[in-house]
Amino acid sequence: MNIGSQEDIPVGIIGASGYGGVQLVRLFMEHPHIQLAYLGGDSSAGRQFSDLYPHLGFKQKLKVEAIDLDIVAERTQVVFLALPNGLASEMAPDLIERGCKVLDLSADYRFTNLNTYEDWYGIKRQDHQLSATAAYGLPEVYPEQIANAQLVGCPGCFPTASLLALAPLLKQGLIEPNSAIIDAKTGTSGGGRQAKPHLLLAEANDSMGPYGVARHRHTPEIEQVSSDLAGREMVVQFTPHLAPMTRGILATVYATMRDPGLVREDLITIYSAFYRSSAWVKVLPSGTYPQTKWAYGTNLCYLGLEVDQRTGRVIVMSAIDNLMKGQAGQAVQCLNLMMGWPETLGLPELTFYP
C-alpha cells in the first residue's frame, strides 16, 4: 500500500457517482493534504467522472473504475464508502485487514448493537467483531473515539441535526426522559440521485409531506446516541418531511424541561458553553432562528433556542446542509480528526446567499 507523505494522503471513494460521492470529490480537490487516488463505482464504471459531472471536468480527470479492493488497498490509505446500506459491511473488513482507514457514509457501522441494525434494515450481518470497533462519527460528541479509530460510521443527516440540538439537554439532564419530539424537514437530495417518482419536480415542488412516520430508520440511531448521552434508555418521537428544496435540513425539537424556571438566555449560555470548542456549531443569539439557506454548501450547524413558559417546553431549532454536515462534510471533518489535522481543514464555512 502506497501511503504517500504526511502532507499527501491518498484517498479513495467507492460509490463516487452519487450525491455523497460528488461532494467528497469536490471537497478533496481543495483539501491541502489529500490526493484523490481512486474513484470506484458499479453502474458508472469505465466512465470519466467529468461525463457524470461536467462542471468538475476542468479540474477532475479521473475515471470511475470497477470496484476492486486489491487495487483500492494498493493505491489508498483512506477509503470512503458512499454506498447503499448493506454493501459497506461486505467491503470494510477486507479494507481494514489491509491497513486502510475506512469511513462509511451508510448505516452499516452506526450501531453499537447490530441486532438493532438487522431489525430496522432487514440485513443480516457477519462482521459483529469489526462493527464493535467502529466509532460513531459525530465529532462534537465523540472526538476522541474518532481520532483513534480505524473505522468510522458517519451519522445520518437527520440524526446529525437532531442530536446536535439535543446533546446539551441530554448530557446535563435538563429535560424529562422520553419527552423529546423531533419534527424535521429535508431537501430532495437526501433521496439520492436515482430516479424516484416522489422526487420528480412535478411531484416534490409546491408540496410538503411526511414520510416514514413512526418507523423511519434514523429513529434507533437517534435513540442510541441519546441514550448514551443521557446515561439511560431514551425514546424519541421522530417525524421527517420532504420539503420542496434541493438541500438542507431543519429539525425542530420539542422537549419538556425538568426545571420550568429556565429561560431562553439560560439555555443560550448552556449551549454556548457546551459547544465552545466546536468550530462547526453556531449557537444563535436570543430571538434569532436558523434557516437552511444559511448552512447551504457549508459544514455548519446553526442552533436557535426558545422556551415556552406556558407549556414548560424547550424548543431547539437546528439547520444543516444534508449533503455537507449531514454527510460528506462531516465525513471529511472525521478524517481531519483521524489524521490529527484541524477539524476545519478543507471545509467551507461561508454559504452563497441568497
C-alpha positions in Angstrom: 0.0 0.0 0.0 1.3 3.4 -1.0 0.6 5.6 1.9 2.2 8.8 0.5 3.7 11.5 2.6 2.2 13.1 5.7 1.2 16.1 3.6 -0.2 14.0 0.7 -2.6 11.3 1.9 -4.0 9.1 -1.0 -7.8 8.7 -0.6 -10.3 6.6 -2.5 -14.1 6.9 -2.8 -16.2 3.8 -3.6 -19.6 5.0 -4.7 -18.3 8.2 -6.2 -21.1 8.9 -8.7 -23.8 9.6 -6.1 -24.5 12.9 -4.4 -22.4 12.0 -1.4 -19.6 10.9 -3.7 -19.5 14.1 -5.7 -19.5 16.2 -2.6 -16.4 14.3 -1.4 -14.7 14.7 -4.8 -15.3 18.5 -4.7 -14.0 18.8 -1.1 -10.9 16.7 -1.8 -10.0 18.7 -4.8 -9.5 21.7 -2.5 -8.2 19.9 0.6 -4.5 20.7 1.1 -3.4 17.3 2.4 -5.4 15.0 0.1 -4.5 13.2 -3.1 -7.6 11.7 -4.7 -6.2 8.4 -5.9 -9.2 6.2 -6.7 -12.9 6.6 -7.7 -14.9 3.3 -7.7 -18.4 2.5 -8.9 -20.7 -0.1 -10.3 -23.0 1.2 -13.0 -20.7 4.1 -13.7 -17.5 2.0 -14.0 -15.5 2.9 -17.1 -16.8 6.4 -17.5 -14.9 9.6 -17.0 -16.1 11.3 -13.8 -16.4 14.5 -15.9 -19.0 12.7 -18.0 -21.1 12.3 -14.9 -20.4 15.7 -13.5 -19.3 18.0 -16.4 -19.0 21.1 -14.1 -15.9 19.4 -12.5 -14.3 18.4 -15.7 -11.9 21.3 -15.9 -10.2 20.0 -12.6 -11.1 16.3 -12.3 -9.6 13.9 -14.8 -10.1 10.6 -13.0 -12.1 7.7 -14.4 -14.6 5.7 -12.4 -13.2 2.2 -12.1 -14.9 -1.1 -11.4 -14.7 -1.9 -7.7 -11.5 -3.9 -7.0 -10.5 -4.0 -3.3 -7.0 -5.2 -4.2 -6.5 -2.0 -6.3 -8.1 0.2 -3.6 -5.8 -1.1 -0.9 -2.8 -0.8 -3.1 -3.4 2.9 -4.0 -5.0 4.4 -0.9 -4.6 4.9 2.8 -8.1 6.1 3.5 -11.3 4.8 1.8 -14.7 6.5 1.9 -17.7 4.2 1.3 -20.6 6.1 -0.2 -22.8 3.1 -0.8 -26.3 1.8 -0.2 -26.9 0.2 3.2 -25.6 -3.4 3.4 -22.7 -3.0 0.9 -20.1 -1.3 3.1 -20.1 -4.2 5.6 -19.1 -6.5 2.7 -16.0 -4.4 1.9 -14.9 -2.8 5.1 -13.5 -6.0 6.8 -11.1 -6.6 3.8 -10.0 -3.0 3.6 -9.4 -2.8 7.4 -7.4 -6.0 7.3 -5.2 -4.5 4.6 -4.5 -1.4 6.8 -6.8 1.2 5.3 -8.8 3.6 7.4 -12.5 3.4 6.4 -15.2 6.0 6.7 -18.7 4.6 5.9 -21.4 7.0 4.9 -24.2 4.4 5.1 -25.9 3.0 8.2 -23.7 -0.2 8.4 -21.4 0.9 11.1 -23.5 3.4 13.1 -24.9 0.9 15.6 -23.4 -0.4 18.7 -25.9 -3.3 18.7 -26.1 -5.0 15.3 -29.4 -6.6 16.3 -30.9 -3.2 16.2 -29.5 -2.6 12.7 -30.7 -6.0 11.5 -34.2 -5.3 12.9 -34.6 -1.9 11.3 -32.7 -2.5 8.0 -33.6 -6.2 7.4 -29.9 -7.1 6.6 -28.1 -9.9 8.3 -24.5 -9.3 9.3 -21.5 -11.5 9.9 -19.0 -8.8 10.9 -20.0 -8.3 14.6 -16.5 -8.2 15.9 -15.4 -5.5 13.5 -18.5 -3.5 13.9 -17.9 -3.2 17.7 -14.7 -1.3 16.9 -16.4 1.4 14.9 -16.6 5.0 16.2 -19.8 6.9 15.7 -18.7 9.9 13.5 -20.3 12.8 15.3 -17.2 14.9 16.2 -18.9 17.2 18.6 -19.9 14.2 20.8 -17.2 11.6 20.2 -14.0 13.4 19.1 -11.5 11.1 20.9 -13.1 7.9 19.7 -13.0 9.2 16.1 -9.4 10.4 16.4 -8.3 6.9 17.5 -10.5 4.9 15.1 -9.6 2.9 12.0 -13.3 2.6 11.1 -15.9 5.3 11.4 -19.7 5.0 10.9 -20.7 8.5 9.7 -24.1 9.6 11.0 -27.2 10.2 9.0 -28.3 13.7 8.2 -31.4 13.7 10.4 -29.6 12.2 13.4 -26.8 14.9 13.0 -29.3 17.8 13.0 -31.4 16.2 15.8 -28.5 15.1 18.1 -26.7 18.4 17.9 -29.9 20.0 19.0 -30.5 17.5 21.9 -27.0 16.8 23.1 -26.6 19.6 25.8 -30.1 18.9 27.1 -29.4 15.2 27.5 -25.9 15.5 28.8 -27.0 17.8 31.6 -30.3 16.1 32.3 -32.3 19.2 31.5 -35.4 17.5 30.0 -37.9 14.9 31.1 -36.9 11.4 29.8 -38.7 10.4 26.6 -40.3 13.8 26.1 -38.4 14.7 23.0 -40.3 15.2 19.8 -38.4 15.9 16.6 -40.2 17.5 13.6 -37.7 17.6 10.7 -37.7 18.7 7.1 -35.3 17.7 4.3 -34.5 18.6 0.8 -34.9 16.2 -2.1 -31.2 15.5 -2.5 -31.5 13.4 0.7 -33.2 10.8 -1.5 -30.1 10.3 -3.7 -29.6 10.6 -7.4 -31.7 7.6 -8.5 -34.9 8.3 -10.5 -37.7 8.1 -7.9 -41.2 9.4 -8.7 -41.7 11.3 -5.4 -38.5 13.3 -6.1 -39.6 14.5 -9.5 -40.0 18.3 -9.8 -43.7 17.9 -10.6 -44.2 15.7 -7.5 -42.0 17.5 -4.9 -42.3 21.1 -6.0 -45.0 23.3 -4.3 -45.7 20.4 -1.8 -44.5 19.2 1.5 -45.4 16.0 3.3 -44.3 13.5 6.0 -42.9 10.0 5.4 -41.6 7.1 7.4 -44.0 8.1 10.2 -43.3 6.2 13.5 -40.9 3.9 11.6 -38.1 5.9 10.0 -34.7 4.1 10.1 -33.0 7.1 11.6 -35.1 6.7 14.8 -33.0 4.0 16.5 -29.8 5.8 15.6 -31.0 9.0 17.3 -32.2 6.9 20.3 -28.9 5.1 20.6 -26.8 8.3 20.9 -29.5 10.0 23.1 -29.4 7.1 25.5 -25.6 7.3 25.7 -25.7 11.0 26.4 -28.4 10.7 29.0 -27.0 7.6 30.7 -30.3 5.8 30.4 -32.5 4.3 27.7 -34.2 7.0 25.8 -37.1 7.0 23.3 -37.8 9.8 20.9 -40.7 10.7 18.6 -39.3 11.4 15.1 -41.2 12.5 12.0 -39.4 13.5 8.8 -40.9 15.6 6.0 -39.9 16.1 2.4 -39.7 19.8 1.6 -39.6 21.5 -1.8 -35.9 22.4 -1.8 -32.8 20.8 -3.1 -30.7 20.6 0.0 -30.9 21.3 3.7 -32.4 20.0 6.9 -34.4 21.9 9.5 -35.1 19.9 12.7 -37.3 21.5 15.3 -37.0 19.6 18.6 -39.5 20.0 21.5 -39.0 18.6 25.0 -40.4 19.1 28.5 -38.0 20.9 30.8 -37.3 19.5 34.2 -36.7 23.0 35.6 -39.5 25.2 34.4 -37.7 28.2 35.7 -35.1 28.1 33.0 -35.4 30.9 30.4 -34.1 31.3 26.9 -31.0 33.2 27.9 -30.1 30.4 30.4 -30.2 27.8 27.6 -28.2 30.0 25.2 -25.5 30.2 27.9 -25.6 26.4 28.4 -25.4 25.7 24.7 -22.6 28.2 24.1 -20.6 26.6 26.8 -21.3 23.1 25.6 -20.2 23.9 22.0 -17.4 26.4 22.9 -14.8 24.2 21.3 -16.9 23.1 18.3 -16.0 25.1 15.3 -18.9 23.9 13.2 -21.8 24.6 15.6 -23.1 28.2 15.8 -25.5 29.0 18.7 -27.6 31.9 17.6 -28.4 35.0 19.7 -31.6 35.5 21.5 -34.6 35.7 19.2 -32.8 34.6 16.1 -33.9 31.3 14.5 -31.9 29.4 11.8 -32.7 28.9 8.2 -31.4 26.1 5.9 -30.1 28.6 3.4 -27.5 29.9 6.0 -25.9 26.4 6.0 -26.2 25.7 2.3 -22.9 24.3 1.0 -21.1 24.6 4.3 -20.3 22.2 7.2 -22.0 24.4 9.7 -24.9 23.7 12.1 -27.0 26.6 13.3 -28.9 26.2 16.5 -31.7 28.5 17.7 -33.3 28.3 21.1 -36.6 29.2 22.6 -38.5 28.5 25.8 -42.3 28.3 26.0 -43.1 29.1 29.6 -46.7 28.4 29.1 -46.2 24.7 28.2 -42.9 24.2 30.0 -41.1 23.1 26.9 -37.8 24.0 25.3 -37.7 24.4 21.5 -34.4 23.9 19.7 -34.1 24.6 16.0 -31.3 23.0 14.1 -30.3 23.8 10.4 -27.7 22.0 8.4 -26.9 21.1 4.8 -27.8 17.5 4.5 -25.1 16.7 2.0 -22.4 18.5 4.0 -22.7 18.4 7.8 -25.2 15.7 7.2 -23.0 13.6 5.0 -19.8 14.3 3.1 -18.6 17.4 5.0 -18.9 15.7 8.4 -17.1 12.7 7.0 -14.2 14.9 6.0 -14.3 16.5 9.5 -13.9 13.0 10.9 -11.0 12.3 8.6 -9.3 15.5 9.8 -9.6 14.3 13.4 -8.3 10.8 12.5 -5.2 12.4 10.8 -4.6 14.9 13.6 -5.4 17.9 11.4 -7.6 20.9 12.4 -11.3 20.0 12.1 -11.9 22.9 9.8 -9.3 21.9 7.2 -10.6 21.9 3.6 -14.2 22.6 4.6 -16.3 25.6 3.5 -17.6 28.0 6.2 -19.4 30.5 4.1 -22.6 29.9 2.2 -23.7 31.6 -1.1 -26.6 33.9 -0.1 -29.4 34.4 -1.2 
